[in-house]
Amino acid sequence: NKSSYQEFATIAPGKTGNVSFDFRAKKLEDLGELAKNPQAYIKVSIRGRQSLGNSSFEEVNNFTEKVVKVLSKFQMATSAEYYSGNKNLKAEAETKFMINWSLSNSTNQIIQAKATAVLPLYVKWIGALNTNKEIVSYNDVTREITWNIGTVSPNTGMDIDREVSFVASITPSVSFGGKFKKKKKKIFLTGIDSFTNREVTSSKGSISTSSISGVLDGGIVAQ
């Protein structure tokens, strides 16, 4: 009203303007079943007195309603562990690693989901493991790993598990000695939130040999 927004005291014919406010949604993970397809209804009314020009007034009251739909929180966790070969990275010796990708999705169904990552030139693709009918492919030319995820249900990562594993290897050259090396470049995750009809994206940083479970000497390459 005019106490908090002075321009509301008198609004001239043809005048336009706007006011704004903010609100914060509750944490979706705290809402349980209430969090399915979350949305907020915002009902706004504006009313006042319009002069009729003869010392009389007419009440004016307009109303509108908007719906704000909340995007699902769609993410992927990654981990890496020693698989076979030398546990101490050694120049000119092969060490194989297993990489695990697992999904989490909060409230809305995701469709057309896909995860991609590109292997560095010094990393060799070996193959997918335990895909559980998941579709994982590798392009020898672009060196891109693609997980064609498809549809992801709400509460994935809590009530439902979706994950894949694959094996790659490193055979360090002598020039790698003493250096940490990234095993996989950044991972990109994309999909369409079917409730809001908006694209959702996220990314994960690259994995270095120093972060791989089971590798000795901190993943430093020995001569």
N, C-alpha and C positions, 0 to 999 in steps of 0.2 A: 504494500500500500504506500501512500505518499510519505508515511513516516520513515520507511526504509528505502524508498526509491522516489526521490523528489519529483521526477518527471511524471509520475502518476497523478499528481495534483490536478493537472489539466492536460488533456491530449487534444491537440488541434486537428481539424479535419485533414485527412490525407497523411498524417504523420505516422511514421513507422519507427520501430525500435525493438530491442530485445533485452531480456534479462536472463541470467544463467545461474545454475546451481550444480553442485557436485554430490554424488553419493557413492558409497563403496559397497560392493556386494559382499556378502558373508563368504567365508572360505568354503568352497564347494565340498571339500573332503569332510567337513563337519556336519553336512546336511543329510548324509546317508541317502535313502531312497527318495527324499524330497528333491534331490539335486538333479533328477533326470530331466533333460531338456529345460534347463533353468531360464527363466525370463522375468523381467520386471515390467509391470504395467504402470505407466505414468499418466495420471489423469490431471489435466490442467483446465481450470476455469478462470475466466476474466469477467468481471462485472463492474458496473459503474452507473452513473446517472447521465443521461443525454438530454441536453437542453432542447426544448421544443420552440423556443423563441418567444414565448408568451408568459414568461415567469413560471412555467411549469416544466416538469422533467419526466422522462420515461426511463424506467429501469432497463438496462442492457445486460444480458448474461450470455456469454458464449462458452462453449466447452469443447475440448479436444482430448484425444487419448492416443498415446504412443506406446509401443511395445519394444522393449530393449531385450534382445536375445543374447545370452552369454555364450561365448565360444568355449568349446571343449578344450581342455588342457591335454595336448597330444605331444608326447615326448618319447625319446628312446634312451635307454641306458646301455653303456658298452663296457666290456671288460676283456682282458686278454690274459692268457696263461700259457706256460710252457707246454709243448705237446710232445716233441721228440728231438733227438739230435743233441748237440752240445748244450749243456745248461749254462756254461760260461761262453758268451759270444766270442768267437775266435776267427781271426782272419782266414779266409779261404775254407771255412768249415760251415756246413749248413745247420741251421737251427730252425725247427718248425714251431709255430705258435698257433693256438686256437683262439679265435676272436668270437665273442658272444655279443649278439644284439638282442635286446628285449624291449618290448613296447609297454607304454603306459598311456591310458586314455581315461579321462574323467567322466564326463556326463553325457555327451552326445555321440551318436554313431558317426564314424568317419568313413568316407568312401574314396575310392581311387587313390589309396595311400601307397606311397613308394619311398624306399630308402636307397640312397646311392652314396658311394664313396669311390675314390680313385686310388689305386695302389701306386706308390712311388716306383721308379724304374728299377731300384735295387731289391724290390720285394717280389717274390714269385707266388702266384696263385696255385694252390694245391687242389682244393675242392671243398664242397659243402658237406656238413655233417648233420645228422639228426634234424632234418628240415621239417619233419612231421607234416608233409604235404605242402609246406611253404615253398614258394617259387623263388629260388635264388640263382642268378646267372652271372657269368663273367665274360666281358668282352676283351679278347686278346689285343685288339687294336687300340681301343681307348683306355684299356686297363681299368675299366669301371665295373665295380660290383653293384648289382641291382637286386634289391629285394622287392618284388612286386607283391605288396601286402594285400591290396584290395580293400575289403571292408573290415573295419575294426569296431568291435562292440564297446558300449560304455562299460566302465569298471574293468577294462583290460589292465592287467598288472596287479589287480586286487582279487577279483573273482575268477578271472580268466587269464591264462598265460599265453603270450605270443612271443616266440623267440626263435632265433636261428643261430647256428654256429658254423664256422668255416675255418679252414686251415690255410695258412700261408707260410712262407719261409724266407729267411734272410741268409745269404752267404756273403758276409762282409768282405770287402777288399782290404788290402793292407792300408789304404788311405783312410779307412774308417777308424783306425786304431785310436782308442781313448775318447771317442766322441759318442754322445747319445744320438741315436737316429730315430726319426719318426717312421713307424711301420705303416701307417695308413693316414692319408690326408683327411681333411674335415669331412664329416658325414652329414648329409642333408636328408631331412625327413619332411615329406609334403603330403597333403591330403585335402579333402573337401569336407567341412563340417556340414552334414546333411540337414541339421536343424536350422542353422543360420545361413546356409548356402554360401559360406565364405571359405576361402582357402586358409588352411592352417599350416604353418611351417616352423621348423626348429632345426638346430644344427648342433653337432657335437665336435669338440676339438679333436685334433689328431692324437694318435697313441704313439708313445715313444717306448723304446726298449727298456727304459728305466722304470716304466709303470707296469710291466708284464710280470704277473705272479709266477714264481718258480724259477725265474732267471737269476743267476748268481752274479755277484760283483756289480750290482746296480745297473746291469745292462751295458756296461762299458765293454767295448770291443778290445780284446787282447791281441797282441801281435803273435 
